[in-house]
Amino acid sequence: MSIFNGQRLTNDVLQLDFEGIRRGIYTDRYFENVRFLLSELSQKGYTYRNQAIGDIEVEAQWFTRRAPMAIVGGVDAVLEIFRHCVGYFDEEKNFVNKRDALEIEAVQDGVCVFYHGDPADVAPVIRVRGMYRYFGQLETVTLGLLSRISRMATNTYELLKASKGKPVLFFPARYDLYQTQAADGYGYHLGVQRYNMDHRASAPTFISTDAQGAWWGGKGGGTIPHALIASFLGDTVEAMLQFAAILPPATPRIALVDFENDVVSTSLAVTKAMFERYLALKQANDDSAERFKLNGVRVDTATNLRDKSVEPLGDPNLDLGVNPRMITTLRRALNNAWQSWDIPTAWQAEAEAYCQQIRIVATGGFSVEKIALFERLGVPVDVYGVGSSFLLNDSAHNTDFTTDLVRVKCDGQWIDIAKVGRRPNDNPDLALVR
């Protein structure tokens, strides 16, 4: 259940492979070995210290140790797995569902959990009590879902903090398997919503594929690729004019302007050509004029190139790629572009507004650190496009989850039995799942 809408995701949306999960094809083999062992001991009536080990009841907790904070996602998916995959196969190979034999507590997707460096002091996001052989084999897939989606949500949140709420485009699809897109896009969606809630902001969501919005109803969008410009024989202006003429009006007109490594000249040429078409249609009272409203320009200069608009300062490594001086120069050029156009006086105010509303989208190598630098310097970027930084899971961004068994039930009493360095923990956000 998301804290933002109070609704749980179900498998009608999630499309999880319950049959494969039940049969253990996604499970670390040692968990399958344990399930087999405990099942055999149960059938044999084996006891140890007067306890029926095959039917041992345990308390397990799922938690992360990302410091100082993580935004939790994937709980709904895990609960659907518990709902459909807790149990065992009988002698006729029929699956016997034992979900009702478990007591499950969980937080909602979108909550924050905090960690301050002590592995004995964690905030569980899921707690389960019940017979271990019914659910132990689900540890691998449940941890994977929580880790992946929470990582995306938390990395999104950190990127938005760095951008001070400026839109952050979600472009990691090309860096991973296509099967991860729905879960990844959902994590991004959670991160944006959490940022907006905490900061009383209204940062929008921008995803690049429809699959990334499959769990929450988002639709993919974007600018144009370099391939389109190449298909027009390197003519960015003509590519944009045809794009504007043919694509539906709701599709943003954002020109990619680094093809010739001269973002200022290319941006000015596109802006002038688009405005001329826009003005001609406006003067003719043609509603299709809005098709030629240039919404933005995107700069994506490679990190080994210095754009022609950036004067070298001596160090050959200075000002490569998308950099503050380039963006500042580009913004100034766009704002003043209309002054050199030969247009009727009556249309000059509209021309000025046309130029000044063009947004600058910066992409290529952006991370939390680079975005924070741009914001600290007051660089006039309107939108950041981010790719692989969403996937970060190094020591500073590690959102991996762990499951610990922390109690066992002996003679009707719950006994603490966590391994050294761990212990049972509580979380006030945990609530019984009925």
Contacts in CASP RR format, 6 or more apart in sequence:
PFRMAT RR
TARGET T0000
AUTHOR 0000-0000-0000
METHOD contacts of the structure
MODEL  1
MSIFNGQRLTNDVLQLDFEGIRRGIYTDRYFENVRFLLSELSQKGYTYRN
QAIGDIEVEAQWFTRRAPMAIVGGVDAVLEIFRHCVGYFDEEKNFVNKRD
ALEIEAVQDGVCVFYHGDPADVAPVIRVRGMYRYFGQLETVTLGLLSRIS
RMATNTYELLKASKGKPVLFFPARYDLYQTQAADGYGYHLGVQRYNMDHR
ASAPTFISTDAQGAWWGGKGGGTIPHALIASFLGDTVEAMLQFAAILPPA
TPRIALVDFENDVVSTSLAVTKAMFERYLALKQANDDSAERFKLNGVRVD
TATNLRDKSVEPLGDPNLDLGVNPRMITTLRRALNNAWQSWDIPTAWQAE
AEAYCQQIRIVATGGFSVEKIALFERLGVPVDVYGVGSSFLLNDSAHNTD
FTTDLVRVKCDGQWIDIAKVGRRPNDNPDLALVR
1 7 0 8 1.000
1 8 0 8 1.000
1 75 0 8 1.000
1 76 0 8 1.000
1 108 0 8 1.000
1 109 0 8 1.000
2 76 0 8 1.000
2 108 0 8 1.000
2 109 0 8 1.000
2 110 0 8 1.000
2 190 0 8 1.000
2 193 0 8 1.000
3 108 0 8 1.000
3 109 0 8 1.000
3 110 0 8 1.000
3 111 0 8 1.000
4 110 0 8 1.000
4 190 0 8 1.000
4 193 0 8 1.000
4 197 0 8 1.000
6 108 0 8 1.000
8 76 0 8 1.000
8 79 0 8 1.000
9 76 0 8 1.000
9 77 0 8 1.000
9 80 0 8 1.000
9 215 0 8 1.000
10 76 0 8 1.000
10 80 0 8 1.000
11 18 0 8 1.000
11 80 0 8 1.000
11 84 0 8 1.000
13 214 0 8 1.000
13 215 0 8 1.000
14 76 0 8 1.000
14 77 0 8 1.000
14 80 0 8 1.000
14 182 0 8 1.000
14 215 0 8 1.000
15 182 0 8 1.000
16 77 0 8 1.000
16 80 0 8 1.000
16 81 0 8 1.000
17 26 0 8 1.000
18 81 0 8 1.000
18 84 0 8 1.000
18 85 0 8 1.000
20 26 0 8 1.000
21 27 0 8 1.000
21 81 0 8 1.000
21 85 0 8 1.000
21 138 0 8 1.000
21 141 0 8 1.000
22 84 0 8 1.000
22 85 0 8 1.000
22 87 0 8 1.000
22 89 0 8 1.000
22 95 0 8 1.000
24 32 0 8 1.000
24 137 0 8 1.000
26 140 0 8 1.000
26 141 0 8 1.000
27 137 0 8 1.000
27 138 0 8 1.000
27 139 0 8 1.000
27 140 0 8 1.000
27 141 0 8 1.000
28 139 0 8 1.000
28 140 0 8 1.000
31 136 0 8 1.000
31 137 0 8 1.000
31 139 0 8 1.000
31 140 0 8 1.000
32 137 0 8 1.000
34 132 0 8 1.000
34 133 0 8 1.000
34 136 0 8 1.000
34 137 0 8 1.000
35 88 0 8 1.000
35 133 0 8 1.000
35 136 0 8 1.000
35 137 0 8 1.000
38 53 0 8 1.000
38 54 0 8 1.000
38 55 0 8 1.000
38 56 0 8 1.000
38 132 0 8 1.000
38 133 0 8 1.000
39 54 0 8 1.000
39 88 0 8 1.000
39 133 0 8 1.000
41 53 0 8 1.000
41 54 0 8 1.000
42 52 0 8 1.000
42 54 0 8 1.000
42 55 0 8 1.000
42 133 0 8 1.000
45 52 0 8 1.000
45 54 0 8 1.000
46 52 0 8 1.000
46 53 0 8 1.000
46 54 0 8 1.000
47 53 0 8 1.000
49 410 0 8 1.000
50 411 0 8 1.000
51 410 0 8 1.000
51 411 0 8 1.000
54 133 0 8 1.000
55 131 0 8 1.000
55 133 0 8 1.000
56 131 0 8 1.000
56 132 0 8 1.000
56 408 0 8 1.000
56 409 0 8 1.000
57 129 0 8 1.000
57 130 0 8 1.000
57 131 0 8 1.000
57 132 0 8 1.000
57 408 0 8 1.000
57 409 0 8 1.000
58 129 0 8 1.000
58 130 0 8 1.000
58 131 0 8 1.000
58 132 0 8 1.000
58 405 0 8 1.000
58 407 0 8 1.000
58 408 0 8 1.000
58 409 0 8 1.000
59 127 0 8 1.000
59 128 0 8 1.000
59 129 0 8 1.000
59 130 0 8 1.000
59 405 0 8 1.000
59 406 0 8 1.000
59 407 0 8 1.000
59 408 0 8 1.000
59 414 0 8 1.000
59 424 0 8 1.000
60 127 0 8 1.000
60 128 0 8 1.000
60 129 0 8 1.000
60 132 0 8 1.000
60 135 0 8 1.000
60 136 0 8 1.000
60 403 0 8 1.000
60 404 0 8 1.000
60 405 0 8 1.000
60 406 0 8 1.000
61 122 0 8 1.000
61 124 0 8 1.000
61 126 0 8 1.000
61 127 0 8 1.000
61 403 0 8 1.000
61 404 0 8 1.000
61 406 0 8 1.000
61 424 0 8 1.000
61 425 0 8 1.000
62 78 0 8 1.000
62 124 0 8 1.000
62 125 0 8 1.000
62 126 0 8 1.000
62 127 0 8 1.000
62 142 0 8 1.000
62 143 0 8 1.000
62 146 0 8 1.000
62 401 0 8 1.000
62 402 0 8 1.000
62 403 0 8 1.000
63 113 0 8 1.000
63 122 0 8 1.000
63 123 0 8 1.000
63 124 0 8 1.000
63 125 0 8 1.000
63 401 0 8 1.000
63 402 0 8 1.000
63 404 0 8 1.000
63 425 0 8 1.000
64 70 0 8 1.000
64 72 0 8 1.000
64 113 0 8 1.000
64 115 0 8 1.000
64 122 0 8 1.000
64 125 0 8 1.000
64 146 0 8 1.000
64 147 0 8 1.000
64 150 0 8 1.000
64 399 0 8 1.000
64 400 0 8 1.000
64 401 0 8 1.000
64 402 0 8 1.000
65 115 0 8 1.000
65 117 0 8 1.000
65 119 0 8 1.000
65 122 0 8 1.000
65 398 0 8 1.000
65 400 0 8 1.000
65 402 0 8 1.000
66 115 0 8 1.000
66 150 0 8 1.000
66 154 0 8 1.000
66 397 0 8 1.000
66 398 0 8 1.000
66 399 0 8 1.000
67 115 0 8 1.000
67 116 0 8 1.000
67 117 0 8 1.000
68 114 0 8 1.000
68 115 0 8 1.000
68 116 0 8 1.000
69 112 0 8 1.000
69 113 0 8 1.000
69 114 0 8 1.000
69 115 0 8 1.000
69 154 0 8 1.000
70 112 0 8 1.000
70 113 0 8 1.000
70 115 0 8 1.000
70 150 0 8 1.000
70 153 0 8 1.000
70 154 0 8 1.000
70 399 0 8 1.000
71 110 0 8 1.000
71 111 0 8 1.000
71 112 0 8 1.000
71 150 0 8 1.000
71 153 0 8 1.000
71 154 0 8 1.000
71 157 0 8 1.000
71 190 0 8 1.000
71 191 0 8 1.000
71 194 0 8 1.000
72 107 0 8 1.000
72 108 0 8 1.000
72 109 0 8 1.000
72 110 0 8 1.000
72 111 0 8 1.000
72 112 0 8 1.000
72 113 0 8 1.000
72 125 0 8 1.000
72 146 0 8 1.000
72 150 0 8 1.000
72 153 0 8 1.000
73 109 0 8 1.000
73 110 0 8 1.000
73 146 0 8 1.000
73 149 0 8 1.000
73 150 0 8 1.000
73 153 0 8 1.000
73 186 0 8 1.000
73 187 0 8 1.000
73 190 0 8 1.000
74 109 0 8 1.000
74 145 0 8 1.000
74 146 0 8 1.000
74 149 0 8 1.000
74 150 0 8 1.000
74 183 0 8 1.000
74 186 0 8 1.000
74 187 0 8 1.000
75 106 0 8 1.000
75 107 0 8 1.000
75 108 0 8 1.000
75 109 0 8 1.000
75 125 0 8 1.000
75 126 0 8 1.000
75 146 0 8 1.000
76 109 0 8 1.000
77 145 0 8 1.000
77 149 0 8 1.000
77 183 0 8 1.000
78 106 0 8 1.000
78 126 0 8 1.000
78 142 0 8 1.000
78 145 0 8 1.000
78 146 0 8 1.000
79 104 0 8 1.000
79 106 0 8 1.000
79 433 0 8 1.000
81 138 0 8 1.000
81 141 0 8 1.000
81 142 0 8 1.000
81 145 0 8 1.000
82 99 0 8 1.000
82 102 0 8 1.000
82 104 0 8 1.000
82 128 0 8 1.000
82 135 0 8 1.000
82 138 0 8 1.000
82 142 0 8 1.000
83 99 0 8 1.000
84 97 0 8 1.000
84 99 0 8 1.000
85 138 0 8 1.000
86 97 0 8 1.000
86 98 0 8 1.000
86 99 0 8 1.000
86 101 0 8 1.000
86 102 0 8 1.000
86 134 0 8 1.000
86 135 0 8 1.000
86 138 0 8 1.000
87 95 0 8 1.000
87 96 0 8 1.000
87 97 0 8 1.000
87 98 0 8 1.000
87 99 0 8 1.000
87 134 0 8 1.000
87 135 0 8 1.000
88 95 0 8 1.000
88 96 0 8 1.000
88 98 0 8 1.000
88 133 0 8 1.000
88 134 0 8 1.000
89 95 0 8 1.000
89 96 0 8 1.000
90 96 0 8 1.000
98 131 0 8 1.000
98 134 0 8 1.000
101 130 0 8 1.000
101 131 0 8 1.000
101 134 0 8 1.000
102 128 0 8 1.000
102 129 0 8 1.000
102 130 0 8 1.000
102 131 0 8 1.000
102 134 0 8 1.000
102 135 0 8 1.000
103 128 0 8 1.000
103 129 0 8 1.000
103 130 0 8 1.000
103 432 0 8 1.000
104 126 0 8 1.000
104 127 0 8 1.000
104 128 0 8 1.000
104 432 0 8 1.000
104 433 0 8 1.000
105 126 0 8 1.000
105 127 0 8 1.000
105 128 0 8 1.000
105 430 0 8 1.000
105 431 0 8 1.000
105 432 0 8 1.000
105 433 0 8 1.000
106 125 0 8 1.000
106 126 0 8 1.000
106 127 0 8 1.000
106 430 0 8 1.000
106 431 0 8 1.000
106 433 0 8 1.000
107 113 0 8 1.000
107 125 0 8 1.000
107 126 0 8 1.000
107 427 0 8 1.000
107 429 0 8 1.000
107 430 0 8 1.000
107 431 0 8 1.000
108 429 0 8 1.000
108 431 0 8 1.000
109 149 0 8 1.000
109 190 0 8 1.000
110 153 0 8 1.000
110 190 0 8 1.000
110 191 0 8 1.000
110 193 0 8 1.000
110 194 0 8 1.000
111 125 0 8 1.000
111 429 0 8 1.000
112 194 0 8 1.000
113 122 0 8 1.000
113 123 0 8 1.000
113 125 0 8 1.000
113 427 0 8 1.000
113 429 0 8 1.000
114 123 0 8 1.000
115 121 0 8 1.000
115 122 0 8 1.000
115 123 0 8 1.000
119 421 0 8 1.000
119 422 0 8 1.000
120 421 0 8 1.000
120 422 0 8 1.000
120 423 0 8 1.000
120 425 0 8 1.000
121 425 0 8 1.000
122 425 0 8 1.000
123 425 0 8 1.000
123 427 0 8 1.000
123 429 0 8 1.000
124 425 0 8 1.000
124 426 0 8 1.000
124 427 0 8 1.000
124 430 0 8 1.000
125 146 0 8 1.000
125 401 0 8 1.000
125 427 0 8 1.000
125 429 0 8 1.000
125 430 0 8 1.000
126 142 0 8 1.000
126 146 0 8 1.000
126 430 0 8 1.000
127 430 0 8 1.000
128 135 0 8 1.000
129 407 0 8 1.000
129 409 0 8 1.000
130 409 0 8 1.000
132 405 0 8 1.000
139 403 0 8 1.000
142 403 0 8 1.000
143 400 0 8 1.000
143 401 0 8 1.000
143 402 0 8 1.000
143 403 0 8 1.000
144 401 0 8 1.000
145 183 0 8 1.000
146 401 0 8 1.000
147 399 0 8 1.000
147 400 0 8 1.000
147 401 0 8 1.000
148 180 0 8 1.000
148 183 0 8 1.000
148 184 0 8 1.000
149 183 0 8 1.000
149 184 0 8 1.000
149 186 0 8 1.000
149 187 0 8 1.000
149 190 0 8 1.000
150 187 0 8 1.000
150 399 0 8 1.000
150 401 0 8 1.000
151 391 0 8 1.000
151 392 0 8 1.000
151 393 0 8 1.000
151 397 0 8 1.000
151 399 0 8 1.000
152 183 0 8 1.000
152 184 0 8 1.000
152 185 0 8 1.000
152 186 0 8 1.000
152 187 0 8 1.000
152 188 0 8 1.000
152 190 0 8 1.000
152 191 0 8 1.000
152 390 0 8 1.000
153 187 0 8 1.000
153 188 0 8 1.000
153 190 0 8 1.000
153 191 0 8 1.000
153 194 0 8 1.000
154 191 0 8 1.000
154 397 0 8 1.000
154 399 0 8 1.000
155 389 0 8 1.000
155 390 0 8 1.000
155 391 0 8 1.000
155 392 0 8 1.000
155 397 0 8 1.000
155 399 0 8 1.000
156 168 0 8 1.000
156 170 0 8 1.000
156 187 0 8 1.000
156 188 0 8 1.000
156 190 0 8 1.000
156 191 0 8 1.000
156 192 0 8 1.000
156 195 0 8 1.000
156 390 0 8 1.000
157 191 0 8 1.000
157 194 0 8 1.000
157 195 0 8 1.000
158 368 0 8 1.000
158 397 0 8 1.000
159 168 0 8 1.000
159 368 0 8 1.000
159 371 0 8 1.000
159 384 0 8 1.000
159 386 0 8 1.000
159 389 0 8 1.000
159 390 0 8 1.000
160 168 0 8 1.000
160 191 0 8 1.000
160 192 0 8 1.000
160 195 0 8 1.000
160 201 0 8 1.000
160 203 0 8 1.000
161 195 0 8 1.000
161 368 0 8 1.000
162 368 0 8 1.000
162 369 0 8 1.000
162 371 0 8 1.000
162 372 0 8 1.000
162 375 0 8 1.000
163 371 0 8 1.000
163 375 0 8 1.000
163 384 0 8 1.000
164 375 0 8 1.000
165 195 0 8 1.000
165 199 0 8 1.000
165 201 0 8 1.000
165 203 0 8 1.000
166 203 0 8 1.000
166 375 0 8 1.000
166 381 0 8 1.000
166 382 0 8 1.000
166 383 0 8 1.000
166 384 0 8 1.000
167 203 0 8 1.000
167 204 0 8 1.000
167 206 0 8 1.000
167 382 0 8 1.000
167 383 0 8 1.000
167 384 0 8 1.000
168 203 0 8 1.000
168 206 0 8 1.000
168 371 0 8 1.000
168 383 0 8 1.000
168 384 0 8 1.000
168 385 0 8 1.000
168 386 0 8 1.000
169 206 0 8 1.000
169 208 0 8 1.000
169 222 0 8 1.000
169 361 0 8 1.000
169 363 0 8 1.000
169 383 0 8 1.000
169 384 0 8 1.000
169 385 0 8 1.000
169 386 0 8 1.000
170 184 0 8 1.000
170 185 0 8 1.000
170 188 0 8 1.000
170 205 0 8 1.000
170 206 0 8 1.000
170 207 0 8 1.000
170 208 0 8 1.000
170 212 0 8 1.000
170 386 0 8 1.000
170 387 0 8 1.000
170 390 0 8 1.000
171 208 0 8 1.000
171 363 0 8 1.000
171 385 0 8 1.000
171 386 0 8 1.000
171 387 0 8 1.000
172 184 0 8 1.000
172 386 0 8 1.000
172 387 0 8 1.000
172 388 0 8 1.000
172 390 0 8 1.000
172 391 0 8 1.000
173 181 0 8 1.000
173 184 0 8 1.000
173 208 0 8 1.000
173 209 0 8 1.000
173 211 0 8 1.000
173 212 0 8 1.000
174 387 0 8 1.000
175 387 0 8 1.000
175 388 0 8 1.000
175 391 0 8 1.000
176 184 0 8 1.000
176 391 0 8 1.000
178 211 0 8 1.000
181 209 0 8 1.000
181 211 0 8 1.000
181 212 0 8 1.000
181 214 0 8 1.000
182 211 0 8 1.000
182 212 0 8 1.000
182 213 0 8 1.000
182 214 0 8 1.000
182 215 0 8 1.000
183 215 0 8 1.000
184 212 0 8 1.000
184 390 0 8 1.000
185 207 0 8 1.000
185 212 0 8 1.000
185 213 0 8 1.000
185 215 0 8 1.000
185 216 0 8 1.000
186 213 0 8 1.000
186 215 0 8 1.000
186 216 0 8 1.000
188 205 0 8 1.000
188 207 0 8 1.000
188 212 0 8 1.000
188 390 0 8 1.000
189 205 0 8 1.000
189 213 0 8 1.000
189 215 0 8 1.000
189 216 0 8 1.000
189 218 0 8 1.000
192 203 0 8 1.000
192 204 0 8 1.000
192 205 0 8 1.000
195 201 0 8 1.000
195 203 0 8 1.000
196 202 0 8 1.000
196 203 0 8 1.000
205 218 0 8 1.000
206 221 0 8 1.000
206 222 0 8 1.000
206 383 0 8 1.000
207 213 0 8 1.000
207 218 0 8 1.000
207 219 0 8 1.000
207 220 0 8 1.000
207 221 0 8 1.000
208 220 0 8 1.000
208 221 0 8 1.000
208 222 0 8 1.000
209 220 0 8 1.000
210 218 0 8 1.000
210 219 0 8 1.000
210 220 0 8 1.000
212 218 0 8 1.000
212 220 0 8 1.000
213 219 0 8 1.000
213 220 0 8 1.000
221 251 0 8 1.000
221 252 0 8 1.000
222 252 0 8 1.000
222 254 0 8 1.000
223 252 0 8 1.000
223 254 0 8 1.000
223 255 0 8 1.000
223 256 0 8 1.000
223 298 0 8 1.000
223 361 0 8 1.000
224 239 0 8 1.000
224 240 0 8 1.000
224 243 0 8 1.000
224 254 0 8 1.000
224 255 0 8 1.000
224 256 0 8 1.000
225 256 0 8 1.000
226 256 0 8 1.000
226 259 0 8 1.000
226 300 0 8 1.000
228 239 0 8 1.000
228 243 0 8 1.000
228 256 0 8 1.000
229 235 0 8 1.000
229 236 0 8 1.000
229 239 0 8 1.000
229 256 0 8 1.000
229 259 0 8 1.000
230 259 0 8 1.000
231 239 0 8 1.000
232 238 0 8 1.000
232 239 0 8 1.000
232 242 0 8 1.000
234 259 0 8 1.000
234 260 0 8 1.000
236 255 0 8 1.000
236 256 0 8 1.000
236 257 0 8 1.000
236 259 0 8 1.000
236 260 0 8 1.000
236 266 0 8 1.000
236 269 0 8 1.000
236 270 0 8 1.000
237 269 0 8 1.000
237 270 0 8 1.000
237 273 0 8 1.000
240 253 0 8 1.000
240 255 0 8 1.000
240 270 0 8 1.000
240 273 0 8 1.000
240 274 0 8 1.000
240 294 0 8 1.000
241 273 0 8 1.000
241 274 0 8 1.000
241 277 0 8 1.000
241 292 0 8 1.000
243 253 0 8 1.000
244 253 0 8 1.000
244 274 0 8 1.000
244 277 0 8 1.000
244 291 0 8 1.000
244 292 0 8 1.000
245 291 0 8 1.000
245 292 0 8 1.000
247 253 0 8 1.000
249 290 0 8 1.000
249 291 0 8 1.000
252 295 0 8 1.000
252 296 0 8 1.000
253 274 0 8 1.000
253 291 0 8 1.000
253 292 0 8 1.000
253 293 0 8 1.000
253 294 0 8 1.000
253 295 0 8 1.000
253 296 0 8 1.000
254 295 0 8 1.000
254 296 0 8 1.000
254 297 0 8 1.000
254 298 0 8 1.000
254 359 0 8 1.000
254 361 0 8 1.000
255 266 0 8 1.000
255 267 0 8 1.000
255 270 0 8 1.000
255 294 0 8 1.000
255 296 0 8 1.000
255 297 0 8 1.000
255 298 0 8 1.000
256 297 0 8 1.000
256 298 0 8 1.000
256 300 0 8 1.000
257 263 0 8 1.000
257 266 0 8 1.000
257 267 0 8 1.000
257 270 0 8 1.000
257 297 0 8 1.000
257 298 0 8 1.000
257 299 0 8 1.000
258 266 0 8 1.000
258 299 0 8 1.000
258 300 0 8 1.000
258 301 0 8 1.000
258 307 0 8 1.000
259 266 0 8 1.000
260 266 0 8 1.000
261 301 0 8 1.000
261 305 0 8 1.000
261 307 0 8 1.000
261 308 0 8 1.000
262 307 0 8 1.000
262 308 0 8 1.000
262 309 0 8 1.000
263 297 0 8 1.000
263 299 0 8 1.000
263 301 0 8 1.000
263 307 0 8 1.000
263 309 0 8 1.000
263 326 0 8 1.000
263 330 0 8 1.000
264 307 0 8 1.000
264 308 0 8 1.000
264 309 0 8 1.000
264 329 0 8 1.000
264 330 0 8 1.000
264 333 0 8 1.000
265 308 0 8 1.000
265 309 0 8 1.000
267 297 0 8 1.000
267 330 0 8 1.000
267 333 0 8 1.000
267 334 0 8 1.000
268 333 0 8 1.000
268 334 0 8 1.000
268 337 0 8 1.000
270 294 0 8 1.000
270 297 0 8 1.000
271 294 0 8 1.000
271 297 0 8 1.000
271 334 0 8 1.000
271 337 0 8 1.000
271 354 0 8 1.000
271 355 0 8 1.000
271 358 0 8 1.000
272 337 0 8 1.000
272 341 0 8 1.000
274 292 0 8 1.000
274 293 0 8 1.000
274 294 0 8 1.000
275 292 0 8 1.000
275 294 0 8 1.000
275 338 0 8 1.000
275 341 0 8 1.000
275 351 0 8 1.000
275 354 0 8 1.000
275 355 0 8 1.000
277 292 0 8 1.000
278 289 0 8 1.000
278 292 0 8 1.000
278 293 0 8 1.000
278 354 0 8 1.000
279 289 0 8 1.000
279 343 0 8 1.000
279 347 0 8 1.000
279 351 0 8 1.000
281 288 0 8 1.000
281 289 0 8 1.000
281 292 0 8 1.000
282 289 0 8 1.000
282 350 0 8 1.000
293 354 0 8 1.000
294 354 0 8 1.000
294 358 0 8 1.000
295 358 0 8 1.000
295 359 0 8 1.000
296 358 0 8 1.000
296 359 0 8 1.000
296 360 0 8 1.000
296 361 0 8 1.000
296 382 0 8 1.000
297 330 0 8 1.000
297 334 0 8 1.000
297 358 0 8 1.000
297 359 0 8 1.000
297 360 0 8 1.000
297 361 0 8 1.000
298 360 0 8 1.000
298 361 0 8 1.000
298 362 0 8 1.000
298 363 0 8 1.000
299 307 0 8 1.000
299 322 0 8 1.000
299 326 0 8 1.000
299 327 0 8 1.000
299 330 0 8 1.000
299 360 0 8 1.000
299 361 0 8 1.000
299 362 0 8 1.000
299 363 0 8 1.000
300 322 0 8 1.000
300 363 0 8 1.000
300 364 0 8 1.000
301 307 0 8 1.000
301 320 0 8 1.000
301 321 0 8 1.000
301 322 0 8 1.000
301 326 0 8 1.000
301 364 0 8 1.000
302 321 0 8 1.000
303 320 0 8 1.000
303 321 0 8 1.000
303 364 0 8 1.000
303 365 0 8 1.000
304 320 0 8 1.000
304 321 0 8 1.000
305 320 0 8 1.000
305 321 0 8 1.000
306 312 0 8 1.000
306 319 0 8 1.000
306 320 0 8 1.000
306 321 0 8 1.000
307 321 0 8 1.000
307 326 0 8 1.000
309 326 0 8 1.000
309 329 0 8 1.000
309 330 0 8 1.000
310 319 0 8 1.000
310 323 0 8 1.000
310 325 0 8 1.000
310 326 0 8 1.000
310 329 0 8 1.000
312 318 0 8 1.000
312 319 0 8 1.000
313 319 0 8 1.000
319 325 0 8 1.000
319 326 0 8 1.000
321 364 0 8 1.000
322 362 0 8 1.000
322 363 0 8 1.000
322 364 0 8 1.000
322 365 0 8 1.000
322 366 0 8 1.000
324 373 0 8 1.000
324 374 0 8 1.000
324 377 0 8 1.000
324 378 0 8 1.000
324 379 0 8 1.000
327 360 0 8 1.000
327 362 0 8 1.000
327 374 0 8 1.000
327 379 0 8 1.000
327 380 0 8 1.000
327 381 0 8 1.000
328 379 0 8 1.000
328 380 0 8 1.000
330 360 0 8 1.000
331 360 0 8 1.000
331 380 0 8 1.000
334 355 0 8 1.000
334 356 0 8 1.000
334 358 0 8 1.000
334 360 0 8 1.000
335 355 0 8 1.000
335 356 0 8 1.000
336 355 0 8 1.000
337 355 0 8 1.000
338 348 0 8 1.000
338 351 0 8 1.000
338 352 0 8 1.000
338 354 0 8 1.000
338 355 0 8 1.000
341 351 0 8 1.000
343 351 0 8 1.000
359 382 0 8 1.000
359 383 0 8 1.000
360 380 0 8 1.000
360 381 0 8 1.000
360 382 0 8 1.000
360 383 0 8 1.000
361 381 0 8 1.000
361 382 0 8 1.000
361 383 0 8 1.000
361 384 0 8 1.000
361 385 0 8 1.000
362 374 0 8 1.000
362 381 0 8 1.000
362 383 0 8 1.000
362 384 0 8 1.000
362 385 0 8 1.000
363 384 0 8 1.000
363 385 0 8 1.000
363 386 0 8 1.000
364 385 0 8 1.000
365 386 0 8 1.000
365 387 0 8 1.000
365 388 0 8 1.000
365 389 0 8 1.000
366 384 0 8 1.000
366 385 0 8 1.000
366 386 0 8 1.000
366 387 0 8 1.000
366 389 0 8 1.000
367 386 0 8 1.000
367 389 0 8 1.000
367 392 0 8 1.000
368 389 0 8 1.000
371 384 0 8 1.000
371 386 0 8 1.000
374 381 0 8 1.000
374 384 0 8 1.000
393 399 0 8 1.000
393 400 0 8 1.000
404 418 0 8 1.000
404 419 0 8 1.000
404 422 0 8 1.000
405 417 0 8 1.000
405 418 0 8 1.000
406 416 0 8 1.000
406 417 0 8 1.000
406 418 0 8 1.000
406 422 0 8 1.000
406 423 0 8 1.000
406 424 0 8 1.000
406 425 0 8 1.000
407 414 0 8 1.000
407 415 0 8 1.000
407 416 0 8 1.000
407 417 0 8 1.000
407 418 0 8 1.000
407 424 0 8 1.000
408 414 0 8 1.000
408 415 0 8 1.000
408 417 0 8 1.000
409 415 0 8 1.000
416 423 0 8 1.000
416 424 0 8 1.000
418 424 0 8 1.000
END
